[in-house]
């Protein structure tokens, strides 16, 4: 998550992209948690 914060501080315009990436990572984490 520190990487996303660093990207946001460097490139404020890319916030939506990094936010989508954060949601995508959360989705992958949830999928991995659901897998046996």
C-alpha distances in whole Angstrom, upper triangle without the diagonal:
4,5,5,6,9,10,11,13,14,15,16,18,15,13,15,14,10,11,13,10,8,11,13,10,11,14,15,13,16,19,18,19,22,23,26
4,5,5,6,9,10,11,12,14,15,17,15,14,16,15,12,13,15,13,11,15,16,14,15,18,18,17,20,22,21,22,25,27,29
4,5,5,6,9,10,11,12,13,15,13,12,14,13,9,12,14,11,10,14,15,13,15,18,17,17,20,22,21,23,26,27,29
4,5,5,6,9,10,10,11,13,10,9,11,10,6,8,11,9,8,11,13,11,13,16,16,16,19,21,21,22,25,26,29
4,5,5,6,9,10,10,13,11,9,12,12,9,10,13,12,11,14,16,15,16,19,19,19,21,24,24,25,27,29,32
4,5,5,6,8,10,13,11,11,14,13,10,12,15,14,13,17,18,17,18,21,22,21,24,26,26,27,30,31,34
4,5,5,6,8,10,8,8,11,10,8,10,13,12,12,15,16,16,18,20,21,21,24,25,25,27,29,31,34
4,5,5,5,8,7,6,9,10,7,9,12,12,12,15,17,16,18,20,21,22,24,26,27,28,30,32,35
4,6,6,10,10,9,13,13,11,13,16,16,15,18,20,20,21,24,25,25,27,29,30,31,33,35,38
4,6,9,9,10,13,13,12,14,17,16,17,20,21,21,22,25,26,26,29,30,31,32,34,36,39
4,5,6,7,11,10,10,12,15,14,15,18,19,20,22,24,25,25,28,29,30,31,34,35,38
4,5,5,9,10,10,11,14,15,15,17,19,20,21,23,25,25,27,29,30,31,33,35,38
4,5,7,9,10,11,13,14,15,17,19,20,22,23,25,26,28,29,30,32,34,35,39
4,6,5,6,9,10,11,12,14,15,16,18,20,21,22,24,26,27,29,30,32,35
4,5,5,6,9,10,10,12,14,15,16,18,20,21,22,24,25,27,28,30,34
4,6,5,6,9,10,10,12,14,15,16,18,20,21,22,24,26,27,29,32
4,5,5,6,9,10,10,12,14,15,16,18,20,21,22,24,26,27,31
4,5,5,6,9,10,10,12,14,15,16,18,20,21,22,24,26,29
4,5,5,6,9,10,11,12,14,15,17,18,20,21,23,25,28
4,5,5,6,9,10,10,12,14,15,16,18,20,21,23,26
4,5,5,6,9,10,10,12,14,15,16,18,20,21,25
4,5,5,6,9,10,11,12,14,15,16,18,20,23
4,5,5,6,9,10,10,12,14,15,16,18,22
4,5,5,6,9,10,11,12,14,15,17,20
4,5,5,6,9,10,10,12,14,15,19
4,5,5,6,9,10,10,12,14,18
4,5,5,6,9,10,11,12,16
4,5,5,6,9,10,11,14
4,5,5,6,9,10,13
4,5,5,6,9,12
4,5,5,6,10
4,5,5,8
4,5,8
4,6
4
